[in-house]
């Protein structure tokens, strides 16, 4: 099921009455059934994670190989996030989730069989861990995008809160159960439990009769939708900023989870201890989720997020300095709280900034950035630990994590976001030429002629820069503004779109929040702009 970073604690809206309606989404049968099945599946997932890490230790692998276990479970989110987000926006999400669950139960069964049969090796363990996580990576954006559909917008914040609590409860319980089970019956028992845990989700999804939304335009291709995701984030400065910040912070903070198996082995040598430490991380995450809403009511988003990063950094430093299991458990508990609060705030903010049509893709890009940070960070911190030791590596990672809050001096997380409700007010022209094949494959050139007020030229051009970012974000592959040489106050905006269908989608992607940008342009214009649409004439040659 979705990774911890895809599950949010309550923070979708600073003033949302999360506590008053926290349990109401459970009245919706499909949400309740998926909630219970997801809880059991997540417990199994964490049991497998503990088993894989401890099996790597048991095989006598180096600290680098042990850290690569975390990389193997995170790397698929880096490799497959973009196409997964595109697929999640253009296919039936129910079927996608079902196919991914079947893939995961099959690969998890291979992992259990290889372990029981005695065929397991460090590299085979990494490959099978990667394979199981690949199904999760492809499923995760679609799963997140379904949440508003399951409970409705009014209960979205409460549903996000319940999802976060469920996931982190599984994080707390799963590792502890795995540690005890491994001590009694061996690592293979934890792998078998994980296989069984997928059955509940598969049964619930099979019985779910989800209505498939009707499309008003032709379906996007995976390639086109992937390009649209990158384009949307690239031309959305706020989204781009929070994703870069998330990736850098997770890169620095990934050292704790990556090296925790090695630290637990040095201090104890018992698998149950490692499971209990991961359980402390999960308990800390739940406590962080519960404390976050009151904190948001008192302080700004930036203050709470930066404070969470400071707590995470101090916890990593403490993990490298302590020499007892109780002290390490306290450090991991604090780290879980800081980790969850930061990721939840970033994830909720990304959801708020993304419109409905791009939400799965935006969440996929977010997964790409911070899971990529975790995968790269785990490998690098593991390699460094092999050279300078775990305590020194934790000290370096702590300083790096603390240093990431300097990004706030460049730009701060926004307190308010624009309205992403669609605002399709532009008139589409009547198409004079027949032939859908031509419209589907030929590029479209759109021109808009503006008569600008005298002495407003520079202000108009400044406003058009923001407008151009919206055009490129929503579908334009090229955009520019030209000035008429014969009439100084006449400007021609031009932009290219890959097809007529893509231009129709561009109309539907304009939002209420973009209305202010358009109004700013109109204040510098004397009369109604004249728009023309031209189709590529030599598309068949």
MARLUM-291808 format. One record per residue: residue in one letter; x negated, y negated, z negated of N, C-alpha, C, O in turn. Coordinates in steps of 0.2 Angstrom, whole numbers, plus 2048, in hexadecimal, padded with zeros to 3 digits. Layout:
N
AXYZXYZXYZXYZ ...
//
This chain:
541
X7FC8068008008008007FC7FA8007F67FA800 X7FE7F48007FA7EE8017F57ED7FC7F67EF7F6 X7F07EA7FE7EA7E97F97EC7E47F47F17E07F5 X7E87E37EE7EA7DF7E97EA7D87EB7EE7D47E9 X7E67D67F07E67CF7F37ED7CD7F67EE7C77F8 X7F07D27F97F67D07FC7FC7D07F88027CF7FA X7FC7D17F18017D17ED8007CA7E87FB7C97E5 X8067C67E88057C07E58097C07DE80D7C47DD X8067BC7DA8097BB7D380E7B57D480D7B27DA X8127B37D08177AE7D18147A77D28117A47CD X8147A57D881179E7D981479B7E08117977E2 X81979E7E381B79C7E981D7957E981C7917EE X81F7927E482178B7E38207897DC82278C7D8 X81D7837DB81B7817D58217807D08207817CA X82777E7D382C77D7CF8327837CF8377827CC X8307887D283578E7D38367917CC8327927C8 X83D7927CB83F7957C583E79C7C48427A07C4 X83779E7C58357A57C58387AA7C083B7AF7C0 X8377A77B98397AB7B48407AC7B38427B27B1 X8447A77B584B7A87B484E7AD7B98537B07B7 X84B7AF7BF84E7B47C48497B97C58497BC7CA X8447BA7C083F7BF7C28417C67C483E7C97C8 X8467C97C08497CF7C284E7D07C78507D57C9 X8517CA7C98567CA7CE8557CE7D485A7D27D7 X84F7CE7D784E7D17DD84F7D97DD8507DC7E2 X84E7DC7D784F7E37D68567E57D78587EB7D7 X85B7E07D78627E27D88637E47DF8687E77E1 X85E7E27E485F7E47EB85C7EB7EC8567EC7EA X8607F07EE85E7F77EE8587F87F28537FC7EF X8577F57F88517F77FC84B7F47F88457F87F9 X84B7EE7F58457EC7F28447F07EC83E7F17EB X8497F27E88487F67E28447FC7E48407FF7E1 X8478007E98448067EB83D8067ED83980A7EC X83C8017F18357FF7F48307FD7EE82A7FF7EE X8337FA7E982F7F87E382D7FE7DF8277FE7DE X8318027DE82F8087DA82B80D7DE82680F7DC X82C80E7E58288127E982180F7EA81C8127EA X8218087EA81A8057EB8168057E58108067E5 X81A8057DF8168067D981380C7D880D80D7D6 X8168127DA8138187DA80D8197DF80881C7DD X80E8167E58098177EA8038137E87FD8157E9 X80480D7E57FE8097E37FA80C7DD7F480C7DD X7FE8107D87FA8137D37F68197D67F081A7D4 X7F981C7DB7F58217DF7EF81E7E37EA8217E3 X7F08187E67EA8157E97E58137E47DF8147E6 X7E68117DE7E180F7DA7DE8157D77D88157D5 X7E281B7D67DF8217D47DA8247D97D48267D7 X7DB8237E07D78257E57D08207E57CB8237E5 X7D181A7E47CC8157E37C78177DE7C18177DF X7C98197D87C581B7D27C28217D47BC8227D3 X7C68267D77C382D7D97BD82C7DE7B882F7DD X7BE8287E37B98277E87B38247E57AD8267E7 X7B381F7E17AD81C7DE7AA8207DA7A48217DA X7AE8247D67AA8297D17A782F7D57A28317D3 X7AB8317DA7A88377DE7A18347E179D8387E1 X7A182E7E379B82C7E679582C7E178F82D7E2 X79782A7DB79282A7D57908327D478A8337D3 X7958367D479383D7D378F8407D878B8457D7 X78F83E7DE78B8407E478483E7E478083F7E8 X78383A7DF77C8377DE77A8317E37748307E4 X77F82E7E577E8287EA77B8227E677B8227E0 X77881E7EA7748187E87798137E677F8147E8 X77780E7E377C8087E177F8057E77848027E8 X77A8057ED77D8027F37828067F67878037F8 X78280D7F67878117F978D8117F47938117F7 X78D8107EE79280F7E97968097EB79C8097EB X7928037EC7957FD7EE7997FD7F479E7FA7F6 X7968017F97998028007A08057FF7A4805804 X7A28097FA7A880B7F97AE8067F97B38067FC X7AC8007F67B07FA7F67B07F77FD7B67F57FF X7AB7F78007AA7F58077AF7F980C7B27F6810 X7AF7FF80B7B380480F7BA80380E7BE803813 X7BC8018087C38008077C57F98097CB7F780A X7C17F480A7C27ED80C7C17EB8137C47E7816 X7BC7EF8167BA7ED81D7C07EE8227C07EA827 X7C47F38217CA7F38267CE7ED8267D17EB82C X7CF7E98217D37E38217CF7DE8257D27D9827 X7C97DE8257C57D98297C57DB8307C67D7835 X7C57E28327C57E48397CC7E483C7CD7E2842 X7D17E58387D87E683B7DD7E18397E37E183C X7DB7DC8357E07D78337E37D48397E97D3839 X7DF7D183D7E37CD8437E77D18477ED7CF848 X7E57D784A7EA7DB84E7F07DD8497F67DE84C X7EF7DF8437F47E183F7F97DB83E7FF7DD83E X7F77D583D7FC7D083C8007CF8428067CD842 X7FD7CF8488007CE84E8057D484F80B7D3851 X8037DA84E8087E084E80E7DF84A8147E084B X80C7DD8438127DC83E8177D684081C7D683E X8157D284581A7CD84781E7CE84D8237CB84F X81B7D485181E7D58578227DC8588257DD85D X8217E08538247E78538297E884D8297E3849 X82C7ED84D8317EF84782C7F08418297F5841 X82D7EC83C8287ED83782A7F38338257F6830 X8307F58338317FB82F82E80183282B80582F X82E80283982A80783C82380783B82080C83A X82080183B81980083A817802833812806833 X81B80082E81980382881A80A82781580D824 X81F80D82A82081582A81A81882D81781D82A X81881683381281983680B81883280781D832 X80B81282F80481182B8048168257FF819823 X80A81782280B81B81C80982381E80682681A X80C82582480A82C82680382C828800831826 X80082782B7F882782C7F58288257F082C825 X7F78248207F382481A7F482B8167EF82D813 X7FA82E8167FB8348137F783A8167F483E813 X7F683981D7F283E8217EA83D81F7E784281E X7E883781F7E183681E7DF8388167DA83A815 X7E48368127E383780B7E383F80A7DF841805 X7E784280D7E784A80D7E084D80F7DD85180C X7DD84A8147D684C8167D184B8117CD84F810 X7D284580E7CD8438097CD8488037C884A800 X7D384A8017D484F7FB7D28567FD7CF8597F9 X7D48588037D185E8067CA85F8067C7864804 X7C785A8097BF85A8097BC85A8027B785E801 X7BF8577FD7BC8577F77BD85E7F37B98617F0 X7C38617F47C58677F17C186D7F47BE8717F1 X7BF86C7FB7BC8717FE7B48707FE7B0875800 X7B286B7FA7AB86A7F97A78687FF7A1869800 X7AA8658047A786280A7A585B80A7A385880E X7A78588047A685080479F84E80379A852800 X79D84980779684680679883E80679D83C807 X79283A80479383380379683080979B82C809 X79383280F79682E81579D8308177A082C81A X79E8378167A58398187AA8368137B0834815 X7A883580D7AD8318087AE82A80B7B382880A X7A982780D7A98208107AE8208167B281B816 X7AD82581A7B18258207B982681F7BD822821 X7BA82B81A7C182C8187C48268147CA825815 X7C08238107C381D80C7C48188117CA814811 X7C08178167C281281C7C881481F7CC80F821 X7C981A8217CF81C8257D581B8217DA818824 X7D581D81A7DB81B8167DD8148167E2812817 X7D88108157D88098147DB80581B7DE80081B X7D98098207DB8068277E38068287E580182A X7E680B8257ED80B8267F08058217F5802823 X7ED80481B7EF7FF8177EE7F881A7F37F481A X7E97F781E7E77F18217EC7EF8267EE7E9827 X7EE7F482A7F37F38307FA7F282D7FE7EE830 X7FB7F58278027F48248037EE8208087EB820 X7FE7EB81D7FE7E68188027E081B8067DD817 X8007DD8218037D682380B7D782480F7D3822 X80D7DD8278147DE8288177DF82181D7DD821 X8147E281D8177E38168197DD81381E7DB810 X8147D88138147D281081A7CD81381E7CA810 X81A7CE81A81F7CA81E8267CC81D82B7C881E X8277D281A82E7D58198317D28138377D2812 X82D7D080E82F7CE8088357C980883A7CA805 X8347C380C83A7BF80C8407C280F8467C080D X83F7C78148457CA8178497CF81284F7D0812 X8457D280D8487D780884C7D38038517D6801 X84A7CD80184E7CA7FB8517C37FD8547C17F9 X84F7C08028517BA80484D7B48018497B67FC X84D7AE8038497A980284A7A77FA8457A57F7 X8507A77F88517A57F184D7A97EC84B7A67E6 X84C7B07ED8497B47E88427B67EA83F7BA7E7 X83F7B27EF8397B47F18337B37EC82F7B77EB X8347AE7E882F7AD7E382F7B27DE82A7B57DB X8357B47DC8367BA7D78337C07DA8307C47D6 X8357C17E08337C87E382B7C87E38287CD7E2 X8287C27E58217C27E581E7C37DE8197C77DD X8217C17D981F7C27D281F7C97D081A7CC7CE X8257CC7D28267D37D18207D87D481E7DC7D2 X81F7D67DA81A7D97DE8137D97DB8107DE7DB X8127D37D980B7D27D680B7D67CF8057D97CE X8107D67CB8107D97C580F7E17C680C7E47C3 X8137E37CB8137EA7CD80C7ED7CF80A7F27CD X8097E97D38037EB7D67FD7EB7D07F97F07D0 X7FE7E67CC7F87E57C77FA7EA7C17F57EC7BE X8007EC7C08027F17BC7FF7F87BE7FC7FC7BA X7FF7F97C57FC7FF7C87F57FF7C77F18047C6 X7F27F97C87EB7F87C77E97FA7C07E37FC7BF X7ED7F87BB7EB7FA7B47EC8017B27E88047AF X7F28047B57F380B7B37EF8107B77ED8157B5 X7EF80F7BE7EC8137C27E58157C17E381B7C0 X7E08117C07D98127BE7D98167B77D581B7B7 X7DD8147B27DD8187AC7DF81F7AD7DC8247AA X7E48207B17E78277B27E282B7B67E08317B5 X7DE8287BB7D982B7BF7D382D7BA7D18337BB X7D18297B67CC82B7B27CD8317AE7C98357AD X7D38317AB7D58377A67D683D7AB7D48427A9 X7D983C7B17DA8427B57D38457B77D384B7B8 X7CF8407B97C88437BC7C58467B67C184B7B8 X7C58447B07C28477AB7C484E7A97C18537A7 X7CB84F7AB7CE8557A97CE85A7AF7CC8607AE X7CF8587B57D085C7BB7CB85B7C17CC85E7C6 X7C78557C07C38547C67C584F7CB7CB84D7CA X7C184C7CF7C38477D37C88497D87CC8457DA X7C884F7DB7CD8517E07D48507DD7D884F7E1 X7D58517D77DC8507D47DF8497D57E48487D7 X7DA8447D47DC83D7D67DE83C7DD7E38397DF X7DA83F7E27DC83F7E97E28427EA7E68407EF X7E48487E77EA84B7E97F08477E67F58477EA X7F08447E07F58407DE7F683A7E37FC8387E4 X7F18377E67F28327EA7F68347F17FA8307F3 X7F483A7F37F883D7F97FF83D7F780483B7FB X80183F7F18088407EF80B8397EE8118387F0 X8078347EC80A82E7EB80D82A7F18118267F1 X80B82C7F780D8297FD81582C7FF818828803 X8178317FC81D8347FE8238307FD82782F801 X82382D7F78288287F582A8237FA82F8217FC X82481F7FC82581A80182881C80782C81980A X82582280A82782581082F826810832825815 X83182980B83882B80A83D82580A84282480D X83A81F80683E81980683F81680D84481480F X83981581083981281683D81681C840813820 X83D81D81B84182182084882081F84C820824 X84A81E81985281D81885481681985A815819 X84F81281985180B81A85380982185080B826 X85980782285C80582885B7FD8298607FA828 X8557FB82C8547F482C8567F28338557F4838 X85B7EC83385D7E983A8577E683D8537E283A X8567E78438507E58478527DE84A8577DD84D X84F7D88488507D284A8507D185284C7D4855 X8557CD8548567CC85B8517C685D8507C285A X84E7C78638497C286684D7BE86B8517C086F X84B7B786B84D7B38708487B287684A7AF87B X8427B487583D7B487A83A7BB87B83B7BF877 X8367BC8808337C288182E7C387C82B7BF879 X82D7CA87A8287CC8758217CA87781F7CA87C X81D7C88728167C68738127CD8738147D2871 X80D7CC8778087D28778047D28718037CC86E X8017D786F7FC7D78697F77D286A7F57CF865 X7F47D28707EE7CE8717F07C68717ED7C286E X7F67C58747F97BE8747FB7BC86D7F97B686B X7FE7C08697FF7BF8627F97BE85E7F97BA859 X7F47C285F7EE7C185B7EB7BA85D7E87B7858 X7EA7B88637E87B28657EC7AC8627E97A785F X7F27AD8617F77A885E7F57A78577F57A2854 X7F37AD8537F27AD84C7EB7A984B7EB7A4847 X7E67AA84F7E07A684E7E179F8507DE79B84D X7E579E8557E67978587EA7938527E878D851 X7EF79684F7F379384A7EF7918447EF78B842 X7EA7958427E679483C7E178F83E7DF78A83A X7DE78F8447D978B8467DB7848467D777F844 X7E17838487E477C8497E877A8437EC775843 X7E877E83D7EB77C8377E677B8327E477F82E X7E47748317DE77382C7DF7768257DB778822 X7E57758227E677781C7E677F81B7E3781816 X7E87838207E878A8207E078C8217DE79081D X7DD7898257D678A8267D27898207CD78D81F X7D378481D7CF7828177D07888117CB78A80E X7D77898107D878E80A7D579580C7D3799808 X7D57978127D279D8147CB79E8147C87A3811 X7C77988167C07988157BE79880E7BA79C80B X7C279580A7C17958027C279C7FF7BE79E7FB X7C779F8017C97A67FF7C37AB8017C17AF7FC X7C17AA8077BC7AF8097B57AE8057B27B3803 X7B37A88047AD7A68017AD7A87F97A97AB7F7 X7B37A77F67B47A97EF7B47B07EE7B17B37E9 X7B77B47F37B87BB7F27B17BE7F47AF7C37F1 X7AD7BB7F87A67BE7F97A27BD7F379F7C27F1 X7A27B87F079E7B77E97A17BB7E479D7BE7E0 X7A87BC7E37AB7BF7DD7AB7C77DE7AD7CA7D9 X7AA7CA7E47AB7D17E57A57D57E27A67DB7E1 X7A07D27DF79B7D67DC79E7DA7D679B7E07D5 X7A27D77D27A57DB7CC7A87E27CE7A57E77CB X7AD7E27D27B07E87D47AB7ED7D87AC7F37D7 X7A77EA7DC7A27EE7E079D7F27DB79C7F77DD X79B7EF7D67967F17D27987F47CB7947F77C7 X79F7F47CA7A27F67C47A17FE7C379F8007BD X7A18027C87A08097C779980B7C579880F7C0 X7948077C878D8087C678C8067BE7898097BA X78F8007BD78E7FD7B67928027B178F8047AB X7988057B379B80A7AE7978107AD7978137A8 X7948127B37908187B278A8177AE78881C7AA X7878117AE7818107AA7828107A377F81279E X78880D7A178A80C79A78D81279778D813791 X79081679B79481C79879382279C792827798 X7948227A27938297A679982D7A67998327A9 X79F82A7A47A582E7A47AA82A7A87AB8247A8 X7AE82E7AD7B282B7B27B88287AE7BB8237B1 X7BA82A7A87C08277A57BE8207A37C381C7A3 X7B881E7A27B68187A07B78137A67B980D7A5 X7B58157AC7B58117B27BD8107B37BF80A7B5 X7C18157B27C88147B37CB80F7AE7CF80B7B0 X7C980F7A87CB80A7A37C98037A57CD7FE7A3 X7C38037A77C07FC7A97C57F97AF7C67F37AF X7C67FD7B47CA7FB7B97D17F97B67D57F47B9 X7D47FD7B27DA7FC7AE7DA7F57AB7DF7F17AB X7D47F37A87D47ED7A47D47E77AA7D77E27A8 X7D17E87AF7D17E37B57D97E27B77DB7DD7B8 X7DD7E87B77E47E77B97E87E47B47EC7E07B5 X7E67E57AD7EA7E27A87E87DB7A87ED7D67A7 X7E27D97A97E07D27AA7E47CE7AF7E67C87AF X7E57D27B57E97CF7BA7F07CE7B97F37C87BA X7F37D27B57FA7D17B37FB7CC7AE7FF7C77AF X7F67CB7A97F67C57A57F57BF7A97F87BA7A7 X7F07BF7AE7F07B97B27F67B77B57F77B17B6 X7FA7BC7B88007BB7BB8057B77B78087B37B9 X8057BA7B180A7B77AC8087B07AA80D7AC7A8 X8027AF7A98007A87A78007A37AC7FF79D7AB X8007A57B37FF7A07B880579B7B98037957BA X80B79E7B88107997B98107947B481178E7B6 X80F7957AD80F7907A880978B7AA80A7857A9 X80478E7AC7FE7897AE7FF7857B47FD77F7B4 X8037877B98057837BF80A77E7BD80A7787C0 X80E77F7B881277A7B580F7747B281176E7B1 X8097757AF8057707AC7FF76D7B07FE7677AF X7FC7717B47F776E7B87F776F7C07FC7727C2 X7F376C7C37F376C7CB7F17737CD7EE7767CA X7F37747D37F177A7D77E977B7D77E77807D5 X7E67767D87DF7767D97DC7777D27D777B7D1 X7DE7747CD7DC7757C67DC77C7C47D877F7C1 X7E277F7C57E37867C37DF78B7C77DC7907C4 X7DE78A7CE7DA78E7D27D378E7D07D07937CF X7D07887CF7C97877CD7C878A7C67C378D7C5 X7CD7897C27CC78C7BB7CB7947BB7C87977B8 X7D07977C07CF79E7C17C97A07C37C67A57C1 X7C679C7C87BF79E7CB7BA79E7C57B57A27C5 X7BA7997C17B57987BB7B679E7B77B17A17B5 X7BC7A07B57BD7A67B17BA7AC7B47B77B07B1 X7BB7AD7BB7B87B37BE7B17B27BE7AD7B87BD X7AE7AD7BF7A67AC7BF7A37AE7B879E7B17B8 X7A67AB7B37A47AD7AC7A57B47AB7A07B77A7 X7AA7B77AD7AB7BE7AC7A67C27AF7A37C77AC X7A47C17B579F7C47B97987C47B57947C87B5 X7977BD7B37907BC7AF7907C17A978B7C47A7 X7967C17A57967C579F7967CC7A17937D079D X7987CF7A67987D67A87917D87A978F7DE7A7 X78C7D47AB7857D57AC7817D57A677C7D77A5 X7847D17A17807D079B7827D579577E7D5790 X7887D879578A7DC78F7877E37907857E5795 X7877E678A7847ED78A7897F27867867F7784 X78F7F07867947F578379A7F578779C7F078A X79E7FB7877A47FC78B7A97F77887AD7F478D X7AA7F67827B07F17807AE7EA7837B37E6785 X7A87E87837A67E17857A77E178D7AA7DC78F X7A57E67907A67E67977AE7E67997B07E379E X7B27EA7957B97EA7967BC7E37957C17E1799 X7BA7DF7917BC7D87907BA7D47967BE7D0798 X7B47D57987B27D179E7B67D37A47B87CE7A8 X7B87D97A57BC7DB7AB7C37D97AA7C67D77AF X7C67D87A47CC7D67A37CD7CE7A57D17CC7A9 X7C87CA7A37C87C37A57C77C37AC7CA7BE7B0 X7C37C77AF7C17C67B77C87C87BA7C97C57BF X7CC7CD7B87D27CE7BB7D77C97BB7DA7C77C0 X7D77C57B67DC7BF7B57D97BA7BA7DE7B77BE X7D37B87BA7D17B37BF7D27B57C67D47B17CA X7D07BB7C87D17BD7CE7D87BD7D17D97BA7D6 X7DD7BF7CD7E47C07CF7E67B87D07EA7B77D5 X7E57B47CB7E87AD7CB7E57AA7D27E97A77D5 X7DF7AA7D37DC7A77D97DF7A97DF7E27A67E4 X7DF7B07E07E27B37E67E97B27E77EC7B17ED X7ED7B27E27F47B17E27F67AA7E47FA7A97E8 X7F27A57E17F479E7E37F279D7EB7F679A7EE X7EC7A07ED7EA79F7F47EF7A37F97F17A07FE X7F17A97F77F67AC7FB7FD7A97FB8007A9801 X7FF7A77F68067A37F680679D7FA80A79B7FD X8007997F97FF7937FD7FF795805802791809 X7FC79A8077FC79C80E80379E81080479C816 X8067A180C80D7A380E81279D80F81679C814 X81179880B81479280B81378E81181778A814 X80C78E81380A78A81980C78D81F80C78A825 X80D79381F80F79782681679782781A798823 X81879682E81F79783082179E83081C7A2830 X82779F83182A7A68318267AA8378247B0836 X8267A783D8247AB84381C7AD84281A7B2845 X8187AA83E8117AB83E80F7AE8378097AE835 X8147AF8328127B182B80E7B782B8097B7827 X8107BC82E80C7C382E8057C18318007C482E X8057BD8367FE7BC8397FA7B88357F47B9834 X7FD7B38327F97AE82D7F67B28277F17B2825 X7FB7B78247F87BB81F7F37C08217EF7C281D X7F37C28277EE7C682A7E77C382A7E27C5829 X7E87BC82D7E17B982D7DF7B78267D97B8825 X7E37B68217E17B681A7DE7BC8187D97BC814 X7E17C28197DE7C88177D77C981B7D27CB818 X7D67C78217D07C78257CB7C38217C57C6820 X7CC7BE81F7C77B981C7C57BC8157BF7BD814 X7CA7BD8107C77BF80A7C57C78097C17C8805 X7C97CB80D7C67D280D7C07D38107BB7D780F X7BF7CE8167B87CE8197B37CC8147AD7CE813 X7B57C78107B07C480A7AF7CA8057A97CB803 X7B47CE8037B37D37FE7AE7D98017AA7DB7FE X7B07DA8087AC7E080B7A47DE80C7A07E280A X7A37D880E79C7D580F7997D48087937D6807 X79D7D180379A7D07FD7987D67F97937D77F6 X79C7DC7FA79B7E27F67947E57F97907E87F5 X7947E57FF78E7E88027877E48007827E77FF X7887DD8007827D97FF7807DA7F777A7DA7F6 X7857D97F37847DA7EC7817E17EA77D7E17E6 X7847E67EE7817ED7EC77A7ED7EE7767F07EB X7787EA7F47717EB7F676D7E77F27677E97F0 X76F7E17EF76B7DD7EA76A7E17E47657E07E1 X76F7E47E276F7E87DB76A7EE7DC7667EF7D7 X7697F07E27647F67E375D7F37E27587F77E1 X75C7EC7E37557E97E37547E67DC74E7E77D9 X7597E27D97577DE7D375B7E17CD75A7DE7C8 X7607E67CE7637E87C976A7E57C876B7E07CB X76F7E97C47767E67C47767E07C077A7DB7C2 X7737DF7BA7747D97B67727D37BA7757CE7BA X76C7D37BD76A7CD7C176F7CC7C77707C67C9 X7717D17CA7767D07CF77C7CD7CD77F7C87D0 X77F7CF7C77857CC7C47837C47C37887C07C4 X77D7C37C077C7BC7BF77C7B87C577F7B27C5 X7797BA7CB7797B77D17807B67D47827B17D6 X7847BB7D378B7BB7D678F7B67D27947B37D4 X78E7B67CB7917B17C77907AA7C97957A67CA X78A7A87CA7887A17CD78B7A07D378D79A7D5 X78B7A57D878E7A47DE7967A37DE79879E7E1 X7997A67D97A07A67D87A279F7D67A679B7D8 X79E79D7D179F7967CE79E7917D37A178B7D3 X7997927D779778D7DC79D78B7E179D7867E4 X7A17907E27A778F7E77AC78A7E57AF7877EA X7AC7887DF7B17837DD7AE77C7E07B27777E0 X7A877C7E27A67757E57AA7747EB7AA76E7EE X7AD7797EE7B17787F47B67737F37B976F7F7 X7B97737ED7BE76E7EB7BC7677EC7C07627ED X7B67657EC7B375E7ED7B475D7F47B47577F6 X7B47627F97B57608007BC75F8017BE75A805 X7C17637FF7C87637FF7CB7677FA7C976C7F8 X7D17647F87D57687F27DB76B7F57DD76A7FA X7DD7717F17E37747F37E97707F37EA76C7EE X7ED7707F87F376B7F87F876D7F37FA7737F2 X7FB7687F08007697EB8077697EF80B76D7ED X8087667F580E7667F980C769800807768802 X81176C80381076F80A81676C80E81B76A80C X81576C81481A76A81981F76F81A81E775819 X82576D81D82A77181E82977582482877282A X82977C82482878082982E78282D82E787831 X83477F82B83A78182E83A77F83683877A837 X83C78483A83C78284184077C84384577B840 X83D77884884177284A84077185283C76E854 X84477585584477685D84877186084E772861 X84676B86084A76586384976386A84C75F86D X84376686D84176487484676887984876E878 X84876587E84C76888384876B88884376988B X84977288A84677588F84977489684F773896 X84577389B8487728A284B7788A584A77D8A3 X8507768A985377C8AD84E77E8B284B77A8B6 X84C7858B28477878B784A7888BE84E78C8BF X8467858C28497848C984678A8CD84978C8D2 X84178E8CB83E7938CF84079A8CC83F79B8C6 X84279E8D08447A58CE83D7A98CD8387A88D0 X83E7AF8CA8387B38C98357B38C28317AF8C1 X8387B88BE8357B88B782E7BA8B782A7B88B2 X82B7BE8BC8257C08BC8207BA8BC81B7BA8B9 X8227B58C081E7AF8C181D7AC8BB8187A98B8 X8237AB8B78247A78B18207AB8AC81D7A78A7 X8207B18AC81C7B58A68157B48A78117B58A2 X8127B38AD80B7B48AE8077AE8B08017AD8B0 X80B7A98B28087A28B580879D8AF80C79D8AB X80279A8AF8017948AA80678F8AB80878D8B1 X80878B8A680C7868A680877F8A480577F89E X80977A8A88067748A680C76F8A481176E8A8 X80B76C89E81076789B80D76189B808760898 X81175C89E80E75589D81475089A81975189B X81174C89681674789281374089380E73F891 X81773C89681573589881873089281E730891 X81372C88F81572888A81372188C80E71F88F X81871C88B81771588C81671288581A711881 X80F71088480D70E87D80E70787C80D703880 X8107058768116FE87480A6FA8758056FD874 X80A6F48768046F08778016F08708046EF86B X7FA6F08707F66F086A7F76F68657F46F6860 X7FA6FB8687FC7018647F77078677F870D864 X7F370686B7F070B86F7EB71086A7EC71686A X7E770D8667E37118617E771485C7E671A85B X7EC71185A7F17158557F471B8587F5720855 X7F671A85E7FA71F8627F57258637F772B862 X7EF7238657EA7298667E872D8607E7733860 X7E872985A7E772C8547EC7318527EB737850 X7F272F8537F87338527F87398577FB73F855 X7F673885D7F673D8627F17438607F2749862 X7EC74185D7E774685B7EB74B8567E9751857 X7EF7498527F274E84D7F87518517F9757850 X7FB74E85680075185A7FD75785E80075C85F X7F77558617F375A8657F17618617F1766864 X7F076085B7EE7658567F576A8567F4770856 X7FB76785580176B85580276E85C80477485C X80176B86180276E8687FD7748697FF77A86B X7F77748677F27798677F477F8627F3785864 X7F677D85C7F87828577FD78685A7FD78C858 X80278385D80878785F80878A86680D78D868 X80378986980378D8707FE78A8757FD78D87A X7FD7848757F978187A7F278387B7EE783875 X7EF7868807E87888817E47828837DE783882 X7E677D8857E27778867E77718867ED771887 X7E476B8837E87658827E475F8827DE75F880 X7E67598857E37538857E874D8877ED74E889 X7E57478867E97418887E573D88D7DF73C88C X7E873A8927E57368977E87308977EE72F896 X7E472B8997E772489A7E87228A17E37238A5 X7ED71F8A37EE71C8AA7EA7178AB7E97128A8 X7E67178B17E17128B37E570B8B57E27068B5 X7EB70C8B87EE7078BB7F37038B67F56FD8B6 X7F67078B17FA7058AC7F77068A57F770C8A3 X7F47018A27F070289C7F47058967F1708892 X7FB7048967FF70689180270D89280670F88E X8007108978037178997FE71C8977F871C89A X8007218937FC7278917FF72D89380572E893 X7FB7328967FE7398987FB73E8937F5740893 X8007418907FE74788C7FF74D89080474E893 X7FA7528907FA7588947F875E8907F375D88C X7FB7638917F976988E7FB76F89280076F895 X7F67758917F877B8957FA7808907F878188A X7FF78489380178A88F80179089480279089A X7FF7968917FD79C89580379E8998027A189E X80A79D89780F7A089B81679C898815798893 X81B79D89C82179989B82479C894827798890 X8237A38938267A588D8227A38878257A1881 X81C7A288881879F88281A79888181A79587B X81C79488681E78D88582578D88182678887D X82979288383079288082E793878832791874 X82A79887782879987082579386C826792867 X82178F87081E78986E82478486B823781866 X82978486F82F78086D83278286683377E862 X83278986583578C85F83078B85983378C854 X82A78A85A82578A85582578385282178284D X82777E85582777785282B77784C83177984C X82977484782C77484082E76D83E82C768841 X83276D83883476783582E76383382F75D833 X82976683082376382E82075F83381C75A832 X82076283A81D75E83F82175884281E754845 X82775783F82B75284182874B83F828746843 X82474B83A82174583881C74383D81B73D83E X81874883F81374684481674484A81373F84D X81B74784D81E74485382173D852821739856 X82473C84C82773584B82173084A82272A84D X81B73284881672D84881472B84F812725850 X81473085381272F85A81872A85D816725861 X81E72B85C82372885F82372085D82671C860 X82171F85782171885581C71385981D70D859 X81871685D81371286181671286881271086D X81C71586A81E71687182471187282871186E X82470E87882A70A87983070D87C83570B87A X83071387F83571688283571D88182F72087F X83A72188383A72888283572B88783572A88D X83072F88482B73388982E73788E83473A88D X82B73789482D73B89982974289A82374289A X82D74889982974E89982A7528A08307528A2 X8257558A28267598A88227608A781D7608A3 X8257658AA82276C8AA82076E8B182476E8B5 X81A7708B18187738B881577A8B781277B8B2 X81677E8BC8147858BB80E7868C080E7838C6 X80A78A8BE80478C8C380678E8CA80A7938CA X80478B8CF80778C8D68037928D98067958DD X7FD7938D77F97998DB7F979F8D67F47A38D7 X7FE7A08D27FD7A68CE7FD7AD8D17FB7B28CF X8007AD8D78017B38DB7FB7B48DF7FB7BA8E3 X7F67B08E07F17B08E57EB7B48E27E67B58E5 
//
